[in-house]
């Protein structure tokens, strides 16, 4: 995919990161954004929802972060060391950090935050399985002692996507990982105004006057996070055309996803800036729930892989080939682990093969409950494309429509289909979140500890462990191909192609940074 003109806009926007860090925000400047979803869940550890991740980046900070070259950089950490035997890691926090309630950030807070995150996140779980000790010898020092060397320590602590290892005060981080927090106190550049939060209408953040940015220029999700507006308002506008009209009329300053069919309308408007914030793009996916019939049978899940036609999903949900790419690799095309091994004959709409597998599996006609989100641009037609493809292969399909936040809550439930359960849902992941077998949440096959869908396979877990221990890139790639082969036998999800999303910045707003997630620090209102 070529984005020459948009890349130029990205470069121009990125240059704003090098403005003097002390530039003051104008008096009571307010940035208004209309994003892809309403915010109903504020716990970025409990859920992997992208909108909650965006919320997290405003109010929390991280120990490490990725810059615009996708390199891991220290964020809350000032310095760190690794012992000669590669078992003991020591992290020293930087000075001057406080929580939004005024209390100082301590290493003990960070230790408790890591433990809660490590109980939920795919990469966090894998890292914690190697950790023998995680402690805070003093208020500034975090000590991590491994049981054996682990090659992904920094990349895990600096992971940019859900679940992001956001740091929270210990009193909040001690909440059970499976219980949602209700207090969004963080140490980040903005403060969540819970008293002004109206689900289905508006979310409000205000500048944190006590936040101490790093001295480096902002870069991706790293560097100096300088709040250049006093207030941010997320206005929930469910209709895409209404969103665009609000942008053109200067009623909002940012739309994070401009639907392809409305893009020409936005592009012709003077002063409106179009950019692809996440250059690496995203990967569509259909996630299976293996707890209940019919997807408790791997062969029936294999039939789905043959029944689906990837290109139809991309055409219906993205439309413009400039913004999408077919890719039959579990790991992003263009990345080091790209491979089609085991998947060459899948995702092409082979109905005959799907029917054969259903017959061999003894499919008894149990309906597939497909959860269909209706309010997320670029995702609204995923389930509706799947339904006829699956029915053509012989599946019975029960398509149940709901808004995305309802889906986010429902997918966490293990109830049987007869009691409001589900068989599959559709989503997308940032490409940087699915770069390898350990990072890819849907490849976590650790049963009850796995994310929604609860895939359970000892062989996949063995291979993920082997990848985590290996440091040679060639051997890592060989292991990743073994993972692909195993995932073809024991499907955890169906990758449905790669895409990029154009973001629109209004006439009065500048400074939006290219990064794997929507980062609204450095954005200012003229």
N, C-alpha and C positions, 0 to 999 in steps of 0.2 A: 504494500500500500504506500502510495506516494502522497506526501502532504507538504509540498514545497512551499506553497503560499502560507499555509498555516504554521509551518515550522518557523518561517520568518517572523510571524506574529508572536510565536512562543519565545523566540530569541529576544524580541524587543521587550516583551513583558518581563522576561527573566532579568533583563538589564536593570529593571527597577530594584532588584534585590541589592544592588550595589550603591544605592543612594545612602547618604549619611544616616546612621542608625538613630541619631538623635532628632530626626525630623519630627516635629510635633504634629499631632492630629489637629485638624481645624476644630473650632469650638463646637462641641456637641454634634460632631459629624456622625451620621447614621448610614450604614451600609444595609441595603435591603436586598435579600436574595430569595428566589423561589426555586426550591430544590426538587429532586425527583420523588420525594416521599415526605409524608408527614412524620414528625417525631412523636412516638408514643412510648418508647422504651429508652431510658437514659443510662442503662448499664451496659457498657461496651464489652464487659467480660461475660455477661449472661447471654448476650446475643451477638451474632456476627453481622447483623444488618448494617449495610453501608451507611445509612443515614445516622445511625448511632455511632459509627466510627467517626464520621465528620464531627458530630457533637463532641466526641472524646478528644479530638485533636485541638479543639478550642479551649477546653477546660482543664485538660490534664497535660502532663509532660511525660517524657520517656527517658530511660537511662541512655539509650543510643537511638540514632535515627539514620535514615538513608538520605544522602544528598542528591542533587539532580543527576549525578552520574551513577546512582544506585550503589554508592560506597557507604559502608557503615562509619558513622562519625559519632563521637561522644556528645551527649546532650545534657542530661543532669549530672553525668559523670565528668569529673575533672581529669582524673588520671586512673590508670589501671595497670596491673602487672599479672603475669602468669609465671608460676614456678617452673623450674627447669624440667621437672617431671610432668609438666602440663596438667597437673591435677588441682592445684590451688590458684584460684583467681581472686584478686583483691581489687575492689573498686572504691575509689575515693570520690565522694560527692563534692560538687563545687559549692562555694560559699554563697550566702545571701538568698537562699531559696526558702520561701514560706508558703504555707497553704492559704487558701482564700480566707480562712477564718483567723489568720495572723500567726498561727502556730508554726514553728520552724519545721522544715522537712528533715526527717531523720532517717538514718539507715534502717532502723527498725521498721519504719513505715514502708520502706521499699521492699524489705524482706517479706513482710506480710502481703504486700501487693503482688510480688512475684509468686508467692505460694498460691494465692487465689487464682491468678491468671494461669499458672502452671497446671492447675487442676482441670481447666477447661480447654485451653488452646492446644491444637494439634502439635505444633512445634514445642510449646511449653511442656506438654506431657512427656514428650520424648527427652527433652533436656533434663527434666526433673527425675526421670528414671535413671540418670547417670549421676545425680547429685547425692552425695553422702551427707553433706552439711551445708546449710545455708543460714548464715548468722550475721549479726551486727555487733562486732567487738566494741564499737563506740558509735557515737552519733553520726560520724562522717564516713564510716567504713562498712562495706558489704563484703563478706567473705563467702566464697563458694568453693567447696571442696568436692571434687569429682571422685567417683569410684574407679573410673578409668578415663583415659583421654577422650575428649569429645570435640570433633572438629567444627561444630556449628554453634559454639557458644555466642560469639558476637553477632552473627547473622540472625540468631534466634532472638536475642535481646533487642536487636534493631529492626525486627520484622515490621513492615509498614502497614500490613493489612490485618483484618480481623482473624483472631482476637489480638489486638495490639496490646503489648505489655505496658499499659498506662499505670502510673504510680498514683496511689491514693493514701490518705491518712490511715493509720493502722485501725482506728476505730471503725472505719468503713470497710477496709480490706479484710477485716476479720469476719465479714458477712459470709455465710455459706455460699460457695460458688454457684449453687443451683437455686439460690434465692436472689431476686432482683434487689439491687440497692435503690434507695429513694433519695439519697443525699449525694449531690454531684459536686461536693467540695473537692477541688483539685489544686494544682499549683501552676496551671497554664496561663497563657496571656489574656484569657477572657474568663469572666465569671458568669455562670448560668443563673439567670433570674427566674427562679422557680415560681415566685409570686406573680410573674407576668406570663408564664407558660400556659397557653390555652391549646390543648391538643385539638387538631383539626382547624386551627386558625393561625397561631403565631408562636414562635419561640424567640426569646430575647437573651442576648449576651451583652455584657458591658466590659469595657477595658479594665484589666486588673492593674491598678496603679502601683502595686508592689512587685510586679513581675520584673525579674532581672534577666534580660536577654543575654545570650552569649555574645562575645565581641565580634565573632565572625559574621560576614554577610549571610543573609538567609539564602539557603540553597536546598531545594526540594523540601523535605521534612526536617532538615537539620539547620544548624546555624542560628543566627539571632532572630528570634521570633518577636518582631516588633509590632505591637498593635497600633495601627495608624488611623483607626477610627475609634470613636468613643463607644459606639453601640452597633450591634449587629442584630438585625431582625430577619428571621426566616418566616416568610409568609406562605402559608399553604394554599396553593392554587392548583386544584386537581386537573383542570382542563389545560392542555398544552397550548391551544390557540389563545386562551385568555392569558397564560403566562407570557407568551410572545408579545401580545398587545400591551401588556403592562411594561415590558422591557422597552418597546418602541416609544411608549408614552412617558418614559423616565419615571415610572412608578415603582419599578424594581431596578436594581443595578446589576443583577447576575442571574442567569439561568444555567444550572450545571449541565443539563442535557437538552439540547435543541433537537427535536425530532427531525429526521432527514427531510420529510415532506415540507417542513416549515423553514428549513435552512435557507433556501433562496430568498425568502421574504426578509429574513434577518440580514443576510449578506449585503443586500442592496442599500441598506440604511446607512447613511453617513454617520460616522462616529462610533458605530457598534463594532466591537472587536470579537472575532471568532478565533478560538484556539482549542487545540487538543491538549488538555491539562495532563492526562495520563498517556504519555506517548507509547508506552509499552502495550496499552490497550487492555482488554478484558476477554474472558473466555466464558461463553454460555455453558450451562450444565443442567442436566436433568438428574436429580438425586433420588435414589431408591430408598424406600423403607423396607429393610429386610426382616423386620419382626413379624410381619403378617403375610398371609396369602394375598396375592400370588407371588410377590417378590421375595418370599423366603426361599424360593427355588432358584438357584443360580442360572439354570438353563432357561427359565422364563425371562430372566433379566437379559440373558444373551439374545433371546429373540427380539427384545426391544432394540438392542444395538443394530440388528439387521433391519428392523422395520423402519427406523427413523432415517430421514434424508436430511443431512446437515444443511445443504444449500437452501432448502425451503425455509428453514428457521431464519437464516440470515437474510433472505429476500424479504420475508414478512416483517421482521423486526428491525432491520437496519435499512434495507432497501437499496441504498447507494453502494455499489461495489467499491467505491473509493474508500469506504469506511469499514469494509469487512474482508475476511479471508477464510476460506475453508481450511480446516486443519484437523487431520485425523491422528493427532498426537495428544497424549494426556498432558504433556508439557508444552508450553507455547512454541509455535512455529517461529523460528528465528532465534530461539534460545539454545544454549549449549546441549540440552538434553532432548531436543526435538528428534522424534523418531515415530515412524508409523508401524513399527514391528508389532504384529499381532492384531492390528487394526485396519490393515489395508482394505479388507473386504467388507468393512462395517460402515454404518452411517451413510449408506448410499441408497436406501430404500429397496432393499432386497426382500420383497414381500414373500416370495416363495421359500426362501431360507428361513424366514421368521415363522412361517406356518409350519414348516418341518420341525423346527425346534419346539414349538408349542405342542405339537402332536407327540413328540418324543418325551416331553416333560409331563404329559398327562394333564394339560391345562383344563380345568373344570368349569371355566366360565366365570370365575370370581371376578367381579368388576374391579378395575383399577380406579382408585379415587385420586384424580389429578387435581391438585390445588392450583387455581388459576388466578394470578394477581391481575387486577384490572386497572391499576392506577400508577404504574411505573413505566415511564417512557422507554421504549426500546425493549420492553419485556412483556408487554401486554398480550402479544400474540404467540408466545411460546407454547402454552398449553393448548391453544386452539389449533395450532399447526400439528401438534403431536396427536391429538385426538383422532382425526381421520386416518393418519398414517398407521396408528395402532389398531384401529378398527378394521382397516383393510387387511391387516395381518391376522385378524381373528380374535383380538382382544375385545372384551366388553369394557367400556370406559364410562366412568361417572365423573363428569367435569363439574367441579364446584367452584364458583366464582366468589372472590372476596378481595378486599383491599390488601395491600402488601403488609401492613402492620398486623392485621388479623392473621395473615398467613405466618408471619414471624412468630406470633404467640402459639399458634396451633401446631407448627412443625416440631415444637419442643415436647409435645405430648406423645406418649407411647400407647395411647388407647387403641383398642381394636377398631376395625372399620365400622362395625355396627354401633360403636359408641363415640363416633365423631373423629376417628383416626384417619389416616391418610396413607396413600401408596407412593406418591412421588410429588415433588415440586420442582420448579424451575427457578434458576437464579443465575448470577454471573459472578466471577471472581476476577480481581485485578490479576493481570499476567504475572506480576511480581509475587503474588500469593501462591502460585501453582508452578513454581520453577523447578521443583524437585520432589521426590517422594515423601520427604519429611515435611516440607512446607505445605503440600497439598492436603487441605483438611479432609477432603472427601476420600483420600486414600488411607486415612487413619482407620484401621480395622481392629481396634482394641475393644470391641464389643460395647459394654455399657459406657466406657470412657470415650468412645467415638462420638463425633458430632451427630446431629439429627439424621436419623436413618440407621444408626447403630450397627454399621457393618462389622463383621466378626470373622477374622480369618488369620490363623496363626502364620501362614506362609507369607502373606503380605507384611505382617509385622516383623517377621524375620528379615525380610528384604529391606524394610525401612531401617531397621537396626544396622544392617550391614552397610547401607548407604551412609548412615550417620557416622560410622566409624572409619570409613574409607576416605583417604585424602588425595589419592591419585585420580585426576579428572577422567582418564580413560577407563579406569576401573569403575568409577562412579557411573559413567554413562552405560557401561555393561550391566550394572546392577539396575539402573533405571529401566533398561529394556526388559530385564527380567520382571520388573514390576508391571510393565505394560502387558507382558504376556500373561502374568497371573491375573491382572485385572480384566483381561479378556475372558478368562475362565470363571473368575469370581467378580463380576462387575459391581463396582461401587457407585458409579455414575456414568453418564453418557456425555462426553464433551461435544458441544454443538457449534463450534466455530469461534473465531476471534473477531473482535470488532473494536472500534474506537468511537468515542462520543465527543461531538463538538460542544464546547461551552461558549456562552455568549456573555460578554462583559459590556455593561452599558456605557453611555457617553461620558459620564462623570467619574467612573471608577477606573483605576489603574493599579498595576502591581501584582496581579494574580500570578503565582509561581507555577511552573510546570512541576508536577510531583505525582507520586502514585495515589495520593488522596487529595481531597479538596482542602487546601490550607488557606485560611482567610487572613492570617497575619500577613503583613507587608502590603495588603490591599488598602488603598486610600481613596477618599472621595474628594474630587476636585470641586 
